[in-house]
């Protein structure tokens, strides 16, 4: 699959400009500066990884757009902390929520938005069969989500124990990690179902 180089890919250039601009805006006066720094460690790592691997593996523009949308949600959450993001507070009276659910939205979005890029890696790099691509993409999302929850707790304890509650965003829920991972699974399941329906319909039209 041939991909445009970055210098001629206007869509990808626009996504990069958007993310850099949003990062600068959200870096200004974050609610908890140390928490913001911890949250952004992952952004730096994943950003560097995408840049480093770009010459060897280029995602589709659609996948880059999905990744950018997820990172945008994360950057906003990092600015306020997930448990104090205004969008979550706005939703509380509308849906009669007892807590700020912005963290739940982001974890669900991880599965919904990142499953497709993972499937792209599995199909093009690992070269799994298309039928297995759906199942394995959901499985990988589950694995990454569980790993992230463990890593998040370890980072909080090692880097900034006093910010543990703000960083983890548990809001007093002892099952927070399990619920977050389950929502990521649900998001991935929906993403793969929608992908299957779309590709099936497209295949039917071309027959």
Secondary structure as UniProt FT lines:
FT   HELIX           6..8
FT   HELIX           10..26
FT   HELIX           33..53
FT   TURN            54..56
FT   HELIX           61..80
FT   HELIX           82..84
FT   HELIX           86..95
FT   HELIX           102..121
FT   HELIX           122..126
FT   HELIX           130..159
FT   HELIX           161..163
FT   HELIX           164..168
FT   TURN            171..172
FT   TURN            174..175
FT   HELIX           176..206
//
